[in-house]
Amino acid sequence: MPNNTRTLLASLLLAASALAHAELADRDKPVEITSDNGCVMDQIKGVSTCSGNVVVVQGTLRLNSDRLVVTQDKAGNQTLHATGRIVTFRQKMDNNQGWVEGQTSQLDYDSAKNLAVLTGNARVKRNGDLSIGTIIRYNTLDQTYEVVGGGAAAGAQGRTTVIIQPKKTASQPAAASKPAAGSAKP
């Protein structure tokens, strides 16, 4: 595979892995892309398009979509556009911090803006934390999320769901077990 093509495909994975504080070791792993209808790579324009049950695997990262378009400009900035009935991704985070998983109808990533946008039935789960909305914007640089709901009418606000698990610290004592009501004390 020519080096430019390999770089473009590797950038695809780096873009997708930026959705979480992904395992840094994944960046050094080979990229495997499979699809039912193949991939068309235009090295002059810096555009690669894969379609038909696209599966991208690099280390612990796995991305599934119906169609995937990756572009790279002359400055090396990449964009990723994954679409499908359901676009899913899953990747292990660094330092044994668990996994991040997501699903949406459309996933866009812009490396120049450090921005990942999940549009349409968006859901991101990181350990027990969960964000659900019509759109989820994630800044990979400062690790901030924006969860937006949507209604039937254009511009209408809708409900979102965000579940945040309590964080345990080393200084928190373990909860003492209480005897059940009506039970005898030892």
C-alpha positions as a Markdown table, in Angstrom:
| # | Residue | x | y | z |
|---|---|---|---|---|
| 1 | Met | 0.0 | 0.0 | 0.0 |
| 2 | Pro | 1.5 | 3.4 | -0.9 |
| 3 | Asn | 2.7 | 5.5 | 2.1 |
| 4 | Asn | 0.2 | 8.3 | 1.3 |
| 5 | Thr | -2.7 | 5.9 | 1.3 |
| 6 | Arg | -1.5 | 4.3 | 4.5 |
| 7 | Thr | -1.2 | 7.8 | 6.2 |
| 8 | Leu | -4.7 | 8.7 | 5.1 |
| 9 | Leu | -6.1 | 5.5 | 6.4 |
| 10 | Ala | -4.2 | 5.8 | 9.7 |
| 11 | Ser | -5.6 | 9.4 | 10.0 |
| 12 | Leu | -9.0 | 7.9 | 9.8 |
| 13 | Leu | -8.4 | 5.9 | 12.9 |
| 14 | Leu | -6.7 | 8.7 | 14.8 |
| 15 | Ala | -9.7 | 10.9 | 14.1 |
| 16 | Ala | -12.1 | 8.3 | 15.4 |
| 17 | Ser | -10.0 | 7.5 | 18.4 |
| 18 | Ala | -10.0 | 11.1 | 19.4 |
| 19 | Leu | -13.6 | 10.6 | 20.5 |
| 20 | Ala | -12.3 | 9.5 | 23.9 |
| 21 | His | -9.0 | 9.5 | 25.7 |
| 22 | Ala | -8.3 | 6.4 | 23.8 |
| 23 | Glu | -5.5 | 3.9 | 24.3 |
| 24 | Leu | -2.4 | 5.6 | 23.0 |
| 25 | Ala | -1.0 | 2.2 | 22.1 |
| 26 | Asp | -3.8 | 1.9 | 19.5 |
| 27 | Arg | -2.1 | 4.6 | 17.3 |
| 28 | Asp | 0.9 | 2.3 | 16.7 |
| 29 | Lys | -1.3 | -0.7 | 15.7 |
| 30 | Pro | -2.1 | -1.5 | 12.0 |
| 31 | Val | -5.3 | -0.2 | 10.5 |
| 32 | Glu | -7.7 | -2.8 | 9.0 |
| 33 | Ile | -10.7 | -1.6 | 6.9 |
| 34 | Thr | -13.1 | -4.0 | 5.5 |
| 35 | Ser | -16.2 | -3.2 | 3.4 |
| 36 | Asp | -18.7 | -5.1 | 1.2 |
| 37 | Asn | -18.4 | -2.6 | -1.7 |
| 38 | Gly | -14.7 | -1.7 | -1.4 |
| 39 | Cys | -12.8 | 1.6 | -1.0 |
| 40 | Val | -12.0 | 4.2 | -3.6 |
| 41 | Met | -8.9 | 6.3 | -2.7 |
| 42 | Asp | -8.0 | 9.5 | -4.5 |
| 43 | Gln | -4.5 | 10.4 | -3.4 |
| 44 | Ile | -4.4 | 13.6 | -5.4 |
| 45 | Lys | -7.6 | 15.0 | -3.8 |
| 46 | Gly | -6.8 | 13.3 | -0.5 |
| 47 | Val | -10.2 | 11.6 | -0.3 |
| 48 | Ser | -11.0 | 8.0 | 0.6 |
| 49 | Thr | -14.5 | 6.5 | 0.4 |
| 50 | Cys | -15.5 | 3.1 | 1.6 |
| 51 | Ser | -19.1 | 1.7 | 1.5 |
| 52 | Gly | -21.1 | -1.3 | 2.4 |
| 53 | Asn | -20.9 | -2.6 | 6.0 |
| 54 | Val | -17.6 | -0.7 | 6.7 |
| 55 | Val | -15.7 | -2.0 | 9.6 |
| 56 | Val | -12.5 | -0.2 | 10.8 |
| 57 | Val | -10.3 | -1.8 | 13.5 |
| 58 | Gln | -7.1 | -0.5 | 15.0 |
| 59 | Gly | -6.1 | -2.0 | 18.3 |
| 60 | Thr | -9.0 | -1.7 | 20.7 |
| 61 | Leu | -10.9 | 0.7 | 18.4 |
| 62 | Arg | -13.8 | -0.6 | 16.3 |
| 63 | Leu | -15.9 | 1.7 | 14.1 |
| 64 | Asn | -18.9 | 0.4 | 12.0 |
| 65 | Ser | -20.8 | 2.4 | 9.4 |
| 66 | Asp | -22.6 | 1.9 | 6.1 |
| 67 | Arg | -20.4 | 4.6 | 4.4 |
| 68 | Leu | -17.2 | 6.3 | 5.3 |
| 69 | Val | -15.5 | 9.3 | 3.7 |
| 70 | Val | -12.1 | 10.5 | 5.0 |
| 71 | Thr | -10.4 | 13.6 | 3.6 |
| 72 | Gln | -7.0 | 15.1 | 4.3 |
| 73 | Asp | -5.9 | 18.6 | 3.2 |
| 74 | Lys | -2.4 | 19.7 | 2.3 |
| 75 | Ala | -1.7 | 20.8 | 5.9 |
| 76 | Gly | -2.5 | 17.3 | 7.1 |
| 77 | Asn | -5.9 | 18.2 | 8.7 |
| 78 | Gln | -8.4 | 15.3 | 8.4 |
| 79 | Thr | -12.1 | 15.1 | 8.4 |
| 80 | Leu | -14.1 | 11.9 | 8.8 |
| 81 | His | -17.7 | 11.5 | 7.8 |
| 82 | Ala | -19.3 | 8.2 | 8.7 |
| 83 | Thr | -23.0 | 7.5 | 8.0 |
| 84 | Gly | -25.4 | 4.7 | 8.3 |
| 85 | Arg | -28.6 | 3.3 | 9.8 |
| 86 | Ile | -26.5 | 3.1 | 12.9 |
| 87 | Val | -22.9 | 4.2 | 13.2 |
| 88 | Thr | -21.1 | 2.6 | 16.2 |
| 89 | Phe | -17.7 | 2.9 | 17.8 |
| 90 | Arg | -16.1 | 1.3 | 20.8 |
| 91 | Gln | -12.6 | 1.9 | 22.2 |
| 92 | Lys | -10.7 | 1.2 | 25.4 |
| 93 | Met | -9.5 | 4.3 | 27.3 |
| 94 | Asp | -6.0 | 4.8 | 28.6 |
| 95 | Asn | -5.0 | 3.8 | 32.2 |
| 96 | Asn | -7.6 | 1.1 | 32.7 |
| 97 | Gln | -10.4 | 3.8 | 32.7 |
| 98 | Gly | -12.8 | 1.4 | 30.9 |
| 99 | Trp | -14.4 | 1.8 | 27.5 |
| 100 | Val | -16.2 | 4.5 | 25.6 |
| 101 | Glu | -19.0 | 3.4 | 23.2 |
| 102 | Gly | -21.2 | 5.4 | 21.0 |
| 103 | Gln | -23.8 | 5.2 | 18.3 |
| 104 | Thr | -25.5 | 7.7 | 16.0 |
| 105 | Ser | -26.8 | 8.1 | 12.5 |
| 106 | Gln | -23.8 | 10.4 | 11.4 |
| 107 | Leu | -20.4 | 10.9 | 12.9 |
| 108 | Asp | -18.2 | 13.8 | 11.8 |
| 109 | Tyr | -14.8 | 14.6 | 13.0 |
| 110 | Asp | -12.6 | 17.6 | 12.2 |
| 111 | Ser | -9.0 | 17.3 | 13.4 |
| 112 | Ala | -8.3 | 21.1 | 12.8 |
| 113 | Lys | -11.2 | 22.0 | 15.1 |
| 114 | Asn | -10.7 | 19.0 | 17.5 |
| 115 | Leu | -14.4 | 18.5 | 17.2 |
| 116 | Ala | -16.4 | 15.3 | 16.9 |
| 117 | Val | -20.1 | 15.7 | 16.2 |
| 118 | Leu | -22.6 | 12.8 | 16.5 |
| 119 | Thr | -25.9 | 13.7 | 14.8 |
| 120 | Gly | -29.2 | 11.8 | 14.9 |
| 121 | Asn | -30.1 | 9.5 | 17.8 |
| 122 | Ala | -26.7 | 10.2 | 19.4 |
| 123 | Arg | -25.6 | 8.2 | 22.4 |
| 124 | Val | -22.2 | 8.1 | 24.1 |
| 125 | Lys | -21.4 | 5.8 | 27.1 |
| 126 | Arg | -18.2 | 6.1 | 29.1 |
| 127 | Asn | -18.1 | 3.6 | 31.9 |
| 128 | Gly | -21.5 | 4.2 | 33.6 |
| 129 | Asp | -21.8 | 7.8 | 32.4 |
| 130 | Leu | -24.3 | 8.2 | 29.5 |
| 131 | Ser | -25.3 | 11.1 | 27.2 |
| 132 | Ile | -28.3 | 10.9 | 24.9 |
| 133 | Gly | -29.5 | 13.6 | 22.5 |
| 134 | Thr | -30.2 | 14.5 | 18.9 |
| 135 | Ile | -26.7 | 16.0 | 18.6 |
| 136 | Ile | -23.6 | 15.4 | 20.8 |
| 137 | Arg | -20.6 | 17.7 | 20.2 |
| 138 | Tyr | -17.3 | 16.6 | 21.8 |
| 139 | Asn | -14.2 | 18.8 | 21.9 |
| 140 | Thr | -11.3 | 16.3 | 22.0 |
| 141 | Leu | -8.9 | 19.0 | 23.1 |
| 142 | Asp | -10.6 | 20.2 | 26.3 |
| 143 | Gln | -12.8 | 17.1 | 26.7 |
| 144 | Thr | -16.1 | 19.0 | 26.9 |
| 145 | Tyr | -19.4 | 17.7 | 25.7 |
| 146 | Glu | -22.5 | 19.5 | 24.5 |
| 147 | Val | -25.7 | 17.4 | 24.4 |
| 148 | Val | -28.5 | 18.9 | 22.3 |
| 149 | Gly | -32.1 | 17.7 | 22.0 |
| 150 | Gly | -34.4 | 18.2 | 19.1 |
| 151 | Gly | -38.0 | 18.4 | 18.4 |
| 152 | Ala | -40.1 | 17.6 | 15.3 |
| 153 | Ala | -40.0 | 21.3 | 14.1 |
| 154 | Ala | -36.8 | 22.8 | 12.8 |
| 155 | Gly | -35.0 | 24.6 | 15.7 |
| 156 | Ala | -37.3 | 23.1 | 18.3 |
| 157 | Gln | -35.7 | 22.1 | 21.6 |
| 158 | Gly | -36.1 | 18.6 | 22.8 |
| 159 | Arg | -35.2 | 16.5 | 25.8 |
| 160 | Thr | -31.7 | 15.2 | 26.5 |
| 161 | Thr | -30.5 | 12.7 | 29.0 |
| 162 | Val | -27.2 | 12.8 | 30.9 |
| 163 | Ile | -26.4 | 10.3 | 33.6 |
| 164 | Ile | -23.2 | 10.9 | 35.6 |
| 165 | Gln | -22.0 | 8.3 | 38.0 |
| 166 | Pro | -20.6 | 9.4 | 41.4 |
| 167 | Lys | -16.8 | 9.2 | 41.5 |
| 168 | Lys | -15.3 | 7.3 | 44.4 |
| 169 | Thr | -12.1 | 8.7 | 45.9 |
| 170 | Ala | -9.6 | 6.9 | 48.0 |
| 171 | Ser | -10.5 | 9.0 | 51.1 |
| 172 | Gln | -14.2 | 7.9 | 51.0 |
| 173 | Pro | -14.9 | 5.2 | 53.6 |
| 174 | Ala | -16.6 | 2.1 | 52.4 |
| 175 | Ala | -20.4 | 2.2 | 53.2 |
| 176 | Ala | -21.1 | 0.4 | 56.4 |
| 177 | Ser | -23.6 | -2.4 | 55.9 |
| 178 | Lys | -26.8 | -1.9 | 57.9 |
| 179 | Pro | -28.9 | -4.7 | 59.1 |
| 180 | Ala | -32.1 | -5.2 | 57.3 |
| 181 | Ala | -35.3 | -3.9 | 59.0 |
| 182 | Gly | -36.6 | -6.4 | 61.5 |
| 183 | Ser | -33.4 | -8.4 | 61.7 |
| 184 | Ala | -31.6 | -9.1 | 64.9 |
| 185 | Lys | -28.4 | -7.4 | 65.7 |
| 186 | Pro | -25.4 | -9.6 | 66.3 |
